[in-house]
Amino acid sequence: MSMDETDIDHGLAQIRGNSAAHSFSPDYLAAKKTIDDRALNKKVWRKLAQELSRHPATSPLKILEIGAGIGTMFERVIDWGLLKGQVIYTAIDSDPLQTAAARDYLTNWAERKKHSLQWDAYQQARLRTAETMVEIDIRQLRIEELAAGFEPPHSWDLIIAHAVLDLIDFTALLPDLLALLKDRGLFYTTCNFNGATSFSPPCKGDEEIINYYHQSMDQRCFGASITGRRLLSNLKEQGLDLLASGPSDWLIEPQEQGYSPEESYFLGVIIAMVEKELAADSHPAPHSADWIRLRRQQVSASKLSFTAHHLDILARYLLPAGR
């Protein structure tokens, strides 16, 4: 699928046009789903599945997902067979556009998969499959509100944070967020950016432009460009038991037939993100306009490869002594 100027402009509008901070459009999140599917570290996923299999069948498994977007991670945990028995799944996101889109997205997915999905209220539903029955609650809520005591402490068996902790000051929020977990509860955080982006074939301006792009992440939120390795250190400092970790790199390589529609759209948005950051600089990097133009031409011709390095982590929360 080729990418025309309308696609490019639309991709840039997705970033500029959202009212919620650090938010992306539902279209972008839907396109990213298959790319994340490939990227997620399967060793870490298997360890998560192993740990969840020990949950007693006599009580519902309580899961909280932060920054849940349109529900792609929920779709994944069902499709990949992670959940068994009774589950209570609460998904929060600060962007009303995404929480509203989640209902349609999950309804369409359930219809394709022939699952029974019944909405009890606007953002509450019951999903039944052959292996699980899930009570779903989608809430428009900021992570800061959640960590500040919106939910009672030590209530959750599992917290999921997918592709979100590099968008926030996680060091300030993590202690209160982790305190929402039960003793020995699990913290599963995925696609945490970890300091490396590459475009191929190489061209003039690559190093300077990519370095600037990473610096723009750090200006928005200190240390965002190395979130993965900072998370590992931070979780250890807080006394969590690290169960598994591993790379979850985004990787797009043009195939003989070109890109999938999702890959083409995704690359358009990535290039638009870089362009947006470059345009915000009062002293633009040399060659930046030529770089953007060339990279878009390469996407249109199915000639561009892209990699972004991420890290997946699974940790166990241990309730401090005396609590």
Order of alpha helices (4+ residues) and beta strands (2+ residues): alpha-alpha-alpha-beta-alpha-beta-alpha-beta-beta-beta-beta-alpha-beta-alpha-alpha-beta-beta-alpha-alpha-beta
